[in-house]
Amino acid sequence: MTERPPQDQPPTATDGMIVCDRLVRIFSGDGIEVQALQGLDLLIADGELTAVIGAAGSGKSTLMNILAGLDTPTAGAVFVAGHNLGAMTAKERLAYRRSVAGFIWQQTSRNLLPYMTARQNVLLPMRLSSLGRRERLRRAALLLDTLGIAYCADRTPDRMSGGEQQRAAIATALANQPKVLLADEPTGELDSSTAQDVFSALQTANTELGVTVLVVTHDPAVSSKVRRTIAIRDGKTSSETIRHAATDELGETTLHAREYATLDRAGRVQLPRDTIRRLGMRNRVELQEEPDHIGVWPDQAPDQDQE
């Protein structure tokens, strides 16, 4: 994982493959403003495969649309592969979507042109590249084979299953060798077995093709299999779960997970909502500093009326 800059300094484009610093997105309409992102911070290292989770309305899809170059931030900074997304012209944004960031929608019907075969869909993004026809055909065949759907090369989407369509969509998104692959609920419409095939394709893109992958998911079977899961709540990153494998003396390998609250540059922490409710925390909490940690306790100040 990328080494983070000092807590009091803003991250820069060189600090990670994906860098968000106090990212804000406000939607306005009919005199009403909705703040979808409220100062979100995010740092993803080159080569990571990371899951993003959160309740409906937490800001996940808004974040993905900004990272994909489909939307623009209202305030804050966002960099992907060194590109400043907040300062791009429309022409630069189009070039960015073609070659830097691949994107996969949840709805399989949005990812592929229905009248083209899987091979033709993969070839289409490469038509504006500098590759010759033979090299384009070779790359399309390689991607379909690597993702396990070479047998679908001559099939149109209506002759493929939902999982096959999503894997063909991944191949299409990877056609121009992007640095980052973004997937917004790519398994949301699939059964558990098919979802596993799609997630395995994302893992293959990450490990064999070296692409940094960020996937939004509600599927615990997906989020539990990545090393790092980031939770978004109320438009901010609220916590991270880091997993690591440990092998015991018998050679058995188990996966261990540890949850961390996210600390922003202002020192703010979002405590888990279930913990706040269970402990009856409201308005303020008591802090007790120890040599190596800080204890957070429900407010125990004496009632003013009893003094």
Secondary structure, DSSP 4 states (H G I P E B T S, - for coil): -PPPPPTTS---GGG-SEEEEEEEEEEEETTEEEEEEEEEEEEE-TT-EEEEE--TTSSHHHHHHHHTTSS--SEEEEEETTEEGGG--HHHHHHHHHHTEEEE-SSGGGTS-TTS-HHHHHHGGGGGSS--HHHHHHHHHHHHHHTT-GGGTT--GGGS-HHHHHHHHHHHHTTT--SEEEEESTTTTS-HHHHHHHHHHHHHHHHTT--EEEEE---HHHHTTSSEEEEEETTEEEEEEEEEEEE-TTS-EEEEEEEEE-B-TT--B---HHHHHHTT--S-EEEEE-SS-EEEEE--PPPGGG-
